[in-house]
């Protein structure tokens, strides 16, 4: 079951500049970065309880975020919903006709299991489902 809005991901062309903006100009607490090799991103994390903001930047100039930034100067990339049972949610949504960008969940940041719903299934919005590692059985 979907339990919360986990994060809003923003694609940024200059990660260091964006980190500085969110820390200095907006006064947000910077939680660090992580290379998410499965998504080919370097991700910076900002807590804004009860949710988070993630700045995503292409890792080694490759991957979906690189393609996104080729077409746009940056911007909101996706919304992520937290789930306590990703497999059940995927099955339930597939039964309703939702299309996913992969055949099943894959490793994401912080060892979560994640999967993306195709934007055409959600009025043009890319939606990620994420099951935190502590709720993976």
Secondary structure, 3 states (H helix, E strand, C coil): CEEEEEEEEEEECCHHHHHHHHHHHCCCEEEEEEEECCCCEEEEEEEECCEEEEEEEEHHHCHHHHHHHHHCCEEEEEEEEEECCHHHHHHHHHHCCCCECCCCCEECHHHCEEEEECHHHCCCCCEEEEECHHHCC
